[in-house]
């Protein structure tokens, strides 16, 4: 008979106590720290969120409300299986696989450091990941009219935030940068003359990305405003106080997400624009105009199959091809 899970929100509501002894808590914190240290900074945020979601759905409590004191070494196969069922009813397959990888990776770290019995860890390994992949990809194609609405919303904002947000949104759609890449840009790494920018990409490498010329006026206006404030370096898209003072700390990836959310609402769009929508929109345009191989290089994909899921053209393209073919091919 399979044991019931101890606290998954969908089934139960009772939280369990964290590891009681200070020594156990200290050891768990060190294991968690070492595990997270193996990821790039942007991935670390994702893994922490995955673990936070797991702790919440398990009903595991922490006095500080963080994942640092959660008893990960007590995770059992029956709980992991119940989590899998719960997540598959609420999340897409790729997200479930990510969350499961995060949990199993941390369980392995607990096992290696002697905090989890081998029998318990082996049973966890037997919980199979869901099959399949996200064939549709993330993001949506945002039509030019909606992009224009977003930019107009920024331009009608008489605060300095409007100038910054217009430049940020223009660069997002003109370059296809990821939100973490966009947030990491330093002003000195933006080259308007060449239409290129150096960013810290996935894996921590610094790479050169290019952007379309239509974004130039928005970026130039933002740079000119910065120069008027004697700001020539630092984060390209910094935080700005309510009083309009430009800070020295950059927006985070979550900050980019939040600003797009707010601008979408202010512009009256029928949907909320997400950071990955800019990447999806550019990718679709590049595939349509220049083909998959060039789009792959522009987006920085190592696998062409990843680029192909960025093609959001509907069947109207195929219909047009057939409709425009008015005579049979010659022999």
C-alpha positions, 0 to 999 in steps of 0.5 A, a space after each residue: 500500500 502506498 503511503 499518503 503524502 504528508 502535506 501537498 496542498 491539493 490533498 492535505 493542509 498540514 505543514 510539517 516541522 523543519 529539522 529540529 536541531 541547529 546542527 541539522 539546519 546548518 547542514 541542510 543550509 550548506 547542502 542547499 548553498 552548494 547545490 545552488 552555487 552550481 547554477 548560473 545566476 539566472 538559473 539559480 533564481 529559477 531553481 530557487 523558485 522551483 524549490 519554493 513551489 515544491 515546498 509550498 505544495 508539500 505544505 512544508 513550513 519554514 519559520 523564515 518563510 524561505 526554502 533554507 530551512 526546509 527538510 529536503 532530506 525527508 522527501 520520500 518517493 510517495 510525496 514526489 509521486 504525489 507532487 508529480 500528479 498534482 503538477 501535471 494537473 496544473 502545469 505544462 510538461 516542460 515546467 513539471 520536468 524542470 521542477 522535478 529535476 530541481 528536486 531530484 538534484 537537491 535530493 542527490 546533494 542530500 544523499 551525497 552529503 550523508 543526509 539521506 539514506 541510500 534506499 530513500 534516494 534510490 526510490 526517489 530516482 525511480 519516480 519517472 519524469 513525464 515524457 514529452 516536450 513543449 512543442 509550442 514553445 513560450 511566448 506569443 507573436 505580438 503584432 506591430 500595432 500592439 508594439 506601437 501601442 506599448 511604445 506610445 504609452 511610454 512616450 505619453 508618460 511625461 516621467 523619466 520612466 517613460 523614456 527608459 521603458 520605451 528604449 527597453 521595449 524597443 530593444 526587447 522586440 528589436 533584438 530578441 534578448 532574453 529578459 535576464 540578458 536585457 537586464 544585464 546590459 551595461 550602457 558602455 556595451 551598447 554601440 548605436 553606430 554598429 547596432 550591436 550590444 554585448 550581453 551576458 548570455 546563458 552560461 555566463 558568456 559575454 556575446 554580441 547581439 544585434 538589434 534592428 534599426 527602428 529601435 535606434 531613436 528610442 535608445 538614442 533618446 534614453 542615452 541623451 537623457 542619461 548624458 544630461 544627468 551626467 550618467 555615462 556608464 552603469 546599467 543601461 536600464 536601472 531602477 528609477 525612484 518615484 521622484 525620478 532619480 536614476 539609481 545605480 542598480 539594474 532592473 532584474 529579470 523580474 523587474 522587466 517582467 513587471 514593467 511589461 505587465 504594467 505597460 500592457 495594462 496602461 496601454 489597454 492591450 487585450 493581453 499582457 505582454 511577457 518578456 519572451 514575447 519579444 524573442 518569439 516575435 523577432 524569431 517568427 519574423 526572422 524565420 519568415 523573411 530569412 529562413 530558419 538557419 539565419 534565425 537560429 544564429 540570431 537567436 543563439 540557439 545551438 539546436 535548430 529544432 529549438 528555433 523551429 518552435 519559434 515559428 508562429 505563422 498560422 495556416 494562412 501562410 500555407 493557404 497563400 502559397 497554394 492560392 498564388 500557385 495558379 498553374 501546374 509546374 512545367 515538365 
